[in-house]
Amino acid sequence: MSMDLLLVYEDKAAVDREGNVYIGTAFSNSALECYFQHFDHVTMLVRRADVSPDDTKRLTGMNKVTTDRLSVVFLPNPTADMKSFIDPKVHREYKQTVLEQITPDRAVIVRVPSDSGTIAADYCHKIGKPYLAEAIGCPWDSLWNHSIKGKALAPKMREDMRRVMRNAPYSVYVTNEFLQRRYPTKGVTAAISDVELRPMEQSVLDARLAHIRNHSGKIKIATSGGLVAYKGQQFVIEALAKLKAQGNTNYEYHLAGSGDDVTLRNLARELGVEDQVIFEGRLAHEQMFPWLDEMDLYIQPSMTEGMPRSLIEAMSRGLPALGTQTGGIPELLGPDCTFPRKDVDAILKIVSSLEPTDMEQMAQNNFNRCASFQKELLDQKRFDFYAAFAKAAEAQK
């Protein structure tokens, strides 16, 4: 294979004083390997992260690019401020930057939803150039549950993604059913999660079952994810407050993740449960599984999700789990373990009704469901699908 790849996705990247490139957490160097297996060089279209070249702490939290087979092209930012947002010139520069990178010697993969991905896909469709679309989330759910501005943008973004997926000659979905139903395609398709698990061992499940049977003391509830409103941690905190009002303070809520914790801390203080809410901060990858093993129950209270990595990782440790009825979560958890978005009373009801026998069954179900996310299985499925696309792209050079 002698072909390069243009990867269009509005992840954020930063550059330090030595010129080293750091990309966002969506892509580790190992995650990029599936592209390097089929293409000589990868050019990634990205947004510039608001990170100083001297901010080593924040740069360390990103993924340093360790290969010369990857380069980045920064997109203009039409949403930097109101002046940029209403300036047609900035939007034209944004579109032109995308189109200039689409050349005959490059295959094109777009990750959607994203504005740049939509521009690239529409142009490829217009000129008859095959492209692969990776559907990683639902723009309707993410925008509608974000803000007033998000509600205004949601209908257009939904239609854009429907068109991109419908026209895609090749498409990959991170869910098995949810995104496929909302954004169907006419092309060749595969369901391949972007979550990969280390080999699973029976000893993990055995340890979890022993943990449940021998449990005493407070029940530790966990959520891992950014401290932003759409992740829904505030609803679990409200459920803790209602439980406390009923005289039940036997729960702790542990939150792992980066972001501004002021709003959640203030909420916990106002509701009188600040001593039950523990902010763990951002945990390194190697810290995550040991941390999960100390927890008793995992909750994914998000208002929008694709296929949540943090939930799958928790399930792979045999951790009993609950989640909202959104995105790919119902595909992972049975109906008895899901609840409507923002429904504090539903969270309270499920959490307070769980018995040790329920937890044991949930642990076994979750562990078994994660078998399909093992890295070896996904790697082979991904390799075969991307090889087929690379061959088609090569034929169209």
KOLKOLPA-334156 format. One record per residue (C-alpha): residue number from 1; x, y, z. Coordinates in Angstrom, 1 decimal. Example, Ala and Ser with C-alpha at 12.3 -4.5 7.8 and 13.67 -1.06 7.14 Angstrom:
<atoms>
ATOM,1,12.3,-4.5,7.8 $
ATOM,2,13.7,-1.1,7.1 $
</atoms>
This chain:
<atoms>
ATOM,1,0.0,0.0,0.0 $
ATOM,2,1.4,3.4,-1.0 $
ATOM,3,-1.2,5.9,0.1 $
ATOM,4,-1.6,8.6,2.7 $
ATOM,5,-4.7,9.3,4.9 $
ATOM,6,-6.5,12.5,5.8 $
ATOM,7,-8.2,12.0,9.1 $
ATOM,8,-10.9,14.7,9.6 $
ATOM,9,-11.9,15.1,13.2 $
ATOM,10,-12.1,18.1,15.4 $
ATOM,11,-10.1,16.8,18.3 $
ATOM,12,-7.8,19.3,19.9 $
ATOM,13,-4.1,19.4,19.6 $
ATOM,14,-1.3,21.5,21.2 $
ATOM,15,2.4,22.1,20.5 $
ATOM,16,5.1,22.6,23.1 $
ATOM,17,8.2,24.8,22.9 $
ATOM,18,10.2,22.0,21.2 $
ATOM,19,7.6,21.5,18.5 $
ATOM,20,6.2,18.2,19.9 $
ATOM,21,2.6,17.7,19.1 $
ATOM,22,0.0,16.6,21.7 $
ATOM,23,-3.4,15.4,20.7 $
ATOM,24,-6.6,15.0,22.8 $
ATOM,25,-7.5,11.9,24.7 $
ATOM,26,-9.7,10.5,21.9 $
ATOM,27,-6.5,9.2,20.2 $
ATOM,28,-3.7,7.5,21.9 $
ATOM,29,-0.7,6.3,19.8 $
ATOM,30,-2.0,2.8,20.0 $
ATOM,31,-5.5,3.9,18.8 $
ATOM,32,-3.9,5.4,15.7 $
ATOM,33,-2.2,2.1,14.8 $
ATOM,34,-5.3,0.9,12.9 $
ATOM,35,-4.6,3.8,10.4 $
ATOM,36,-0.9,3.2,10.2 $
ATOM,37,-1.5,-0.4,9.3 $
ATOM,38,-3.0,0.6,6.0 $
ATOM,39,-1.6,4.1,5.2 $
ATOM,40,1.9,5.5,5.0 $
ATOM,41,1.2,8.8,6.6 $
ATOM,42,-1.7,10.3,8.5 $
ATOM,43,-2.6,14.0,8.4 $
ATOM,44,-5.1,14.9,11.1 $
ATOM,45,-7.3,18.0,10.9 $
ATOM,46,-7.7,19.4,14.4 $
ATOM,47,-8.6,22.4,16.4 $
ATOM,48,-5.9,24.2,18.4 $
ATOM,49,-6.2,23.5,22.2 $
ATOM,50,-6.2,26.5,24.5 $
ATOM,51,-2.9,25.2,26.1 $
ATOM,52,0.2,27.2,26.5 $
ATOM,53,3.4,25.7,25.1 $
ATOM,54,4.9,26.0,28.6 $
ATOM,55,1.9,24.4,30.4 $
ATOM,56,3.6,21.0,31.1 $
ATOM,57,0.8,19.9,33.5 $
ATOM,58,-1.9,20.2,30.9 $
ATOM,59,0.3,18.9,28.1 $
ATOM,60,1.1,15.8,30.2 $
ATOM,61,-2.7,15.1,30.4 $
ATOM,62,-2.8,14.9,26.5 $
ATOM,63,-1.2,12.2,24.3 $
ATOM,64,2.2,13.1,22.9 $
ATOM,65,2.7,12.1,19.3 $
ATOM,66,5.7,9.7,19.1 $
ATOM,67,5.8,9.0,15.4 $
ATOM,68,6.8,11.0,12.4 $
ATOM,69,4.1,9.3,10.4 $
ATOM,70,1.5,11.7,11.9 $
ATOM,71,1.2,15.4,11.2 $
ATOM,72,-1.6,17.9,12.2 $
ATOM,73,-3.2,20.8,10.3 $
ATOM,74,-4.9,23.3,12.5 $
ATOM,75,-8.4,24.5,11.6 $
ATOM,76,-9.4,28.2,12.0 $
ATOM,77,-11.8,28.6,14.9 $
ATOM,78,-15.1,30.2,13.8 $
ATOM,79,-16.5,29.9,17.3 $
ATOM,80,-13.5,31.5,19.1 $
ATOM,81,-15.6,34.6,19.8 $
ATOM,82,-18.7,36.4,18.5 $
ATOM,83,-16.7,38.4,16.0 $
ATOM,84,-15.3,35.2,14.4 $
ATOM,85,-18.7,33.5,14.6 $
ATOM,86,-20.4,36.1,12.4 $
ATOM,87,-17.5,36.7,10.1 $
ATOM,88,-18.1,35.0,6.7 $
ATOM,89,-14.4,35.2,6.0 $
ATOM,90,-13.5,33.0,8.9 $
ATOM,91,-16.1,30.4,7.9 $
ATOM,92,-14.7,30.4,4.3 $
ATOM,93,-11.2,30.0,5.6 $
ATOM,94,-12.4,27.0,7.7 $
ATOM,95,-14.0,25.3,4.7 $
ATOM,96,-11.1,26.0,2.4 $
ATOM,97,-8.7,24.5,5.0 $
ATOM,98,-10.6,21.3,4.9 $
ATOM,99,-11.0,21.2,1.1 $
ATOM,100,-7.3,21.9,0.5 $
ATOM,101,-6.3,18.8,2.4 $
ATOM,102,-8.4,16.5,0.2 $
ATOM,103,-6.0,15.4,-2.6 $
ATOM,104,-5.9,12.4,-5.0 $
ATOM,105,-3.0,10.7,-3.1 $
ATOM,106,-5.0,10.7,0.2 $
ATOM,107,-7.8,8.5,1.4 $
ATOM,108,-10.3,10.3,3.6 $
ATOM,109,-11.8,9.2,6.9 $
ATOM,110,-14.2,11.5,8.7 $
ATOM,111,-15.2,11.2,12.3 $
ATOM,112,-18.7,12.6,12.9 $
ATOM,113,-20.5,14.5,14.2 $
ATOM,114,-18.1,17.3,13.3 $
ATOM,115,-18.4,20.3,11.0 $
ATOM,116,-15.1,19.6,9.3 $
ATOM,117,-16.1,16.0,8.8 $
ATOM,118,-19.4,17.0,7.2 $
ATOM,119,-17.6,19.4,4.8 $
ATOM,120,-15.1,16.7,3.8 $
ATOM,121,-17.7,14.0,3.3 $
ATOM,122,-20.0,16.2,1.2 $
ATOM,123,-17.1,17.2,-1.0 $
ATOM,124,-15.9,13.6,-1.4 $
ATOM,125,-19.5,12.6,-2.3 $
ATOM,126,-19.7,15.4,-4.9 $
ATOM,127,-16.5,14.4,-6.7 $
ATOM,128,-17.1,10.6,-6.4 $
ATOM,129,-14.2,10.0,-4.0 $
ATOM,130,-14.8,7.1,-1.6 $
ATOM,131,-14.7,8.0,2.1 $
ATOM,132,-15.1,6.2,5.4 $
ATOM,133,-17.3,7.7,8.1 $
ATOM,134,-16.8,6.8,11.7 $
ATOM,135,-20.0,7.5,13.7 $
ATOM,136,-18.9,8.1,17.3 $
ATOM,137,-21.9,9.9,18.8 $
ATOM,138,-25.3,11.4,18.4 $
ATOM,139,-25.3,15.2,17.7 $
ATOM,140,-29.0,15.5,18.5 $
ATOM,141,-28.6,14.2,22.0 $
ATOM,142,-25.4,16.0,22.8 $
ATOM,143,-26.6,19.4,21.5 $
ATOM,144,-30.2,19.2,22.7 $
ATOM,145,-29.1,18.5,26.2 $
ATOM,146,-26.3,21.1,26.2 $
ATOM,147,-27.8,24.6,26.1 $
ATOM,148,-30.2,26.9,24.3 $
ATOM,149,-27.6,27.5,21.6 $
ATOM,150,-27.3,23.7,21.4 $
ATOM,151,-31.0,23.3,20.8 $
ATOM,152,-30.8,25.7,18.0 $
ATOM,153,-28.0,23.8,16.3 $
ATOM,154,-29.3,20.3,17.0 $
ATOM,155,-31.7,20.0,13.9 $
ATOM,156,-29.0,21.0,11.4 $
ATOM,157,-26.3,18.8,12.9 $
ATOM,158,-28.6,15.9,13.0 $
ATOM,159,-29.5,16.3,9.3 $
ATOM,160,-25.8,16.8,8.4 $
ATOM,161,-24.9,13.5,10.1 $
ATOM,162,-27.8,11.7,8.5 $
ATOM,163,-26.6,12.8,5.1 $
ATOM,164,-22.9,11.9,5.8 $
ATOM,165,-23.7,8.4,7.0 $
ATOM,166,-26.3,7.8,4.3 $
ATOM,167,-23.8,8.7,1.5 $
ATOM,168,-20.8,7.0,3.0 $
ATOM,169,-19.4,4.1,0.9 $
ATOM,170,-17.9,2.7,4.1 $
ATOM,171,-19.0,3.4,7.7 $
ATOM,172,-18.1,2.3,11.2 $
ATOM,173,-20.4,2.7,14.2 $
ATOM,174,-19.2,2.5,17.8 $
ATOM,175,-22.6,1.1,18.8 $
ATOM,176,-24.4,-2.1,17.7 $
ATOM,177,-27.9,-0.6,17.2 $
ATOM,178,-28.4,2.9,18.5 $
ATOM,179,-26.5,5.0,16.0 $
ATOM,180,-27.3,2.7,13.2 $
ATOM,181,-31.0,3.3,13.8 $
ATOM,182,-30.7,7.1,13.9 $
ATOM,183,-28.1,7.5,11.1 $
ATOM,184,-28.5,4.6,8.7 $
ATOM,185,-26.2,4.0,5.7 $
ATOM,186,-26.5,2.6,2.2 $
ATOM,187,-22.8,1.6,2.1 $
ATOM,188,-20.7,-1.2,3.5 $
ATOM,189,-20.8,-1.0,7.3 $
ATOM,190,-19.4,-2.6,10.5 $
ATOM,191,-20.1,-2.1,14.2 $
ATOM,192,-16.7,-1.8,15.9 $
ATOM,193,-16.4,-0.2,19.3 $
ATOM,194,-13.6,2.2,20.0 $
ATOM,195,-13.3,0.7,23.5 $
ATOM,196,-10.6,-1.9,23.9 $
ATOM,197,-10.1,-4.1,26.9 $
ATOM,198,-7.1,-6.0,28.1 $
ATOM,199,-7.5,-9.8,28.3 $
ATOM,200,-10.2,-10.7,30.8 $
ATOM,201,-9.5,-13.2,33.6 $
ATOM,202,-11.9,-15.3,35.6 $
ATOM,203,-10.0,-14.2,38.8 $
ATOM,204,-11.4,-10.6,38.3 $
ATOM,205,-15.0,-11.8,38.5 $
ATOM,206,-14.1,-14.1,41.4 $
ATOM,207,-12.7,-11.2,43.3 $
ATOM,208,-15.7,-9.1,42.6 $
ATOM,209,-18.1,-11.7,43.8 $
ATOM,210,-16.1,-12.1,47.0 $
ATOM,211,-16.1,-8.3,47.4 $
ATOM,212,-19.9,-8.3,47.2 $
ATOM,213,-20.4,-11.2,49.6 $
ATOM,214,-18.0,-9.9,52.2 $
ATOM,215,-19.0,-6.3,51.9 $
ATOM,216,-19.6,-4.1,55.0 $
ATOM,217,-19.7,-0.4,55.6 $
ATOM,218,-20.6,2.3,53.2 $
ATOM,219,-21.6,1.6,49.6 $
ATOM,220,-19.2,3.3,47.3 $
ATOM,221,-20.8,4.6,44.1 $
ATOM,222,-18.5,5.6,41.2 $
ATOM,223,-18.7,7.7,38.1 $
ATOM,224,-15.8,8.4,35.7 $
ATOM,225,-16.0,11.2,33.2 $
ATOM,226,-15.5,14.9,32.7 $
ATOM,227,-17.0,17.2,35.2 $
ATOM,228,-19.5,18.8,32.8 $
ATOM,229,-23.2,19.2,33.1 $
ATOM,230,-24.2,16.7,30.4 $
ATOM,231,-22.4,13.9,32.2 $
ATOM,232,-25.2,14.0,34.8 $
ATOM,233,-23.2,13.7,38.1 $
ATOM,234,-25.5,16.3,39.6 $
ATOM,235,-28.5,13.9,39.5 $
ATOM,236,-26.7,11.3,41.6 $
ATOM,237,-25.8,14.0,44.1 $
ATOM,238,-29.4,15.0,44.3 $
ATOM,239,-30.4,11.3,44.8 $
ATOM,240,-27.9,11.1,47.7 $
ATOM,241,-29.6,14.1,49.3 $
ATOM,242,-33.0,12.5,49.0 $
ATOM,243,-31.6,9.3,50.6 $
ATOM,244,-30.2,11.3,53.4 $
ATOM,245,-33.6,13.0,53.9 $
ATOM,246,-35.0,9.5,54.4 $
ATOM,247,-32.3,8.8,57.0 $
ATOM,248,-30.0,6.8,54.8 $
ATOM,249,-26.4,8.0,54.7 $
ATOM,250,-24.8,4.7,53.9 $
ATOM,251,-23.6,5.9,50.5 $
ATOM,252,-20.5,7.7,49.2 $
ATOM,253,-20.2,9.1,45.7 $
ATOM,254,-16.7,9.0,44.1 $
ATOM,255,-16.1,11.1,41.0 $
ATOM,256,-13.1,10.6,38.8 $
ATOM,257,-12.4,13.0,36.0 $
ATOM,258,-11.0,16.3,35.1 $
ATOM,259,-12.8,19.6,34.8 $
ATOM,260,-14.2,22.4,37.0 $
ATOM,261,-15.6,20.8,40.1 $
ATOM,262,-16.9,24.0,41.7 $
ATOM,263,-20.5,23.6,40.6 $
ATOM,264,-20.8,20.1,41.8 $
ATOM,265,-19.0,20.9,45.1 $
ATOM,266,-21.4,23.8,45.7 $
ATOM,267,-24.4,21.6,44.9 $
ATOM,268,-23.2,18.9,47.4 $
ATOM,269,-22.7,21.6,50.0 $
ATOM,270,-26.1,23.2,49.4 $
ATOM,271,-27.8,19.8,49.7 $
ATOM,272,-25.9,18.8,52.8 $
ATOM,273,-24.1,15.8,51.4 $
ATOM,274,-20.6,17.3,50.9 $
ATOM,275,-19.1,14.7,53.2 $
ATOM,276,-20.5,11.9,51.0 $
ATOM,277,-19.1,13.2,47.7 $
ATOM,278,-15.5,12.6,47.0 $
ATOM,279,-13.7,14.2,44.1 $
ATOM,280,-10.8,11.9,43.0 $
ATOM,281,-9.5,14.2,40.2 $
ATOM,282,-8.2,12.8,36.9 $
ATOM,283,-6.9,9.3,37.3 $
ATOM,284,-4.1,7.9,35.1 $
ATOM,285,-5.0,4.9,33.0 $
ATOM,286,-3.0,2.5,35.2 $
ATOM,287,-4.9,3.8,38.3 $
ATOM,288,-8.4,3.3,36.9 $
ATOM,289,-8.9,-0.5,37.3 $
ATOM,290,-7.5,-0.6,40.9 $
ATOM,291,-9.9,2.3,41.7 $
ATOM,292,-12.9,0.6,40.1 $
ATOM,293,-12.1,-2.6,42.1 $
ATOM,294,-12.6,-0.6,45.3 $
ATOM,295,-16.0,0.6,44.3 $
ATOM,296,-19.4,-1.2,44.9 $
ATOM,297,-21.6,0.3,42.2 $
ATOM,298,-21.0,2.2,39.0 $
ATOM,299,-23.5,4.8,37.6 $
ATOM,300,-23.4,6.4,34.1 $
ATOM,301,-25.9,9.2,34.5 $
ATOM,302,-25.1,10.9,31.2 $
ATOM,303,-27.7,12.9,29.2 $
ATOM,304,-25.9,11.9,26.0 $
ATOM,305,-23.5,9.1,25.1 $
ATOM,306,-22.2,7.0,22.2 $
ATOM,307,-20.7,3.8,23.6 $
ATOM,308,-19.3,4.9,26.9 $
ATOM,309,-15.7,3.7,27.5 $
ATOM,310,-15.8,4.3,31.2 $
ATOM,311,-19.0,2.2,31.7 $
ATOM,312,-17.5,-0.7,29.7 $
ATOM,313,-14.3,-0.6,31.7 $
ATOM,314,-16.3,-0.7,34.9 $
ATOM,315,-18.3,-3.7,33.6 $
ATOM,316,-15.1,-5.5,32.7 $
ATOM,317,-14.1,-5.5,36.3 $
ATOM,318,-17.4,-7.2,37.2 $
ATOM,319,-18.7,-4.0,38.8 $
ATOM,320,-22.5,-3.8,39.1 $
ATOM,321,-23.6,-0.8,37.0 $
ATOM,322,-26.6,1.5,36.3 $
ATOM,323,-27.0,4.0,33.5 $
ATOM,324,-29.4,6.3,31.6 $
ATOM,325,-31.6,5.2,28.7 $
ATOM,326,-29.5,7.0,26.2 $
ATOM,327,-27.0,6.2,23.4 $
ATOM,328,-25.4,2.8,23.6 $
ATOM,329,-26.0,2.4,27.3 $
ATOM,330,-29.2,0.2,27.0 $
ATOM,331,-27.2,-2.1,24.7 $
ATOM,332,-24.8,-2.7,27.5 $
ATOM,333,-27.2,-2.9,30.5 $
ATOM,334,-30.5,-4.7,30.8 $
ATOM,335,-33.7,-2.8,31.2 $
ATOM,336,-33.7,-3.2,35.0 $
ATOM,337,-30.4,-1.4,35.2 $
ATOM,338,-31.3,1.7,33.2 $
ATOM,339,-33.3,4.8,34.1 $
ATOM,340,-34.6,7.9,32.3 $
ATOM,341,-32.2,10.9,31.9 $
ATOM,342,-32.3,13.4,34.8 $
ATOM,343,-34.6,11.1,36.8 $
ATOM,344,-33.4,11.5,40.4 $
ATOM,345,-36.2,9.5,41.9 $
ATOM,346,-35.5,6.6,39.5 $
ATOM,347,-31.8,6.6,40.6 $
ATOM,348,-32.9,6.6,44.3 $
ATOM,349,-35.4,3.8,43.8 $
ATOM,350,-32.9,1.5,42.0 $
ATOM,351,-30.0,2.2,44.3 $
ATOM,352,-31.9,1.7,47.5 $
ATOM,353,-33.6,-1.5,46.3 $
ATOM,354,-30.4,-3.4,45.3 $
ATOM,355,-29.7,-6.6,47.3 $
ATOM,356,-26.4,-8.5,47.4 $
ATOM,357,-28.0,-11.2,45.2 $
ATOM,358,-28.9,-8.5,42.6 $
ATOM,359,-25.3,-7.2,42.7 $
ATOM,360,-23.9,-10.7,42.2 $
ATOM,361,-26.1,-11.2,39.1 $
ATOM,362,-25.2,-7.8,37.7 $
ATOM,363,-21.5,-8.5,38.2 $
ATOM,364,-21.7,-11.8,36.3 $
ATOM,365,-23.8,-10.2,33.5 $
ATOM,366,-21.5,-7.3,33.1 $
ATOM,367,-18.4,-9.3,33.0 $
ATOM,368,-19.8,-11.7,30.4 $
ATOM,369,-21.1,-8.9,28.2 $
ATOM,370,-17.6,-7.4,28.0 $
ATOM,371,-16.1,-10.4,26.3 $
ATOM,372,-16.9,-8.9,22.9 $
ATOM,373,-14.8,-5.8,23.7 $
ATOM,374,-11.5,-7.7,24.1 $
ATOM,375,-8.7,-6.0,22.0 $
ATOM,376,-7.8,-9.1,20.0 $
ATOM,377,-11.3,-9.5,18.6 $
ATOM,378,-11.8,-5.9,17.8 $
ATOM,379,-8.3,-5.5,16.3 $
ATOM,380,-9.0,-8.3,13.7 $
ATOM,381,-12.4,-6.9,12.8 $
ATOM,382,-11.1,-3.4,12.5 $
ATOM,383,-8.1,-4.6,10.4 $
ATOM,384,-10.2,-6.4,7.9 $
ATOM,385,-12.7,-3.5,7.5 $
ATOM,386,-10.1,-0.8,7.1 $
ATOM,387,-8.1,-3.0,4.7 $
ATOM,388,-11.1,-3.2,2.4 $
ATOM,389,-11.6,0.6,2.5 $
ATOM,390,-7.9,1.2,1.9 $
ATOM,391,-8.1,-1.1,-1.2 $
ATOM,392,-11.1,0.8,-2.5 $
ATOM,393,-9.4,4.2,-1.9 $
ATOM,394,-6.2,3.0,-3.7 $
ATOM,395,-8.2,1.9,-6.7 $
ATOM,396,-9.7,5.4,-7.0 $
ATOM,397,-6.3,7.3,-6.9 $
</atoms>
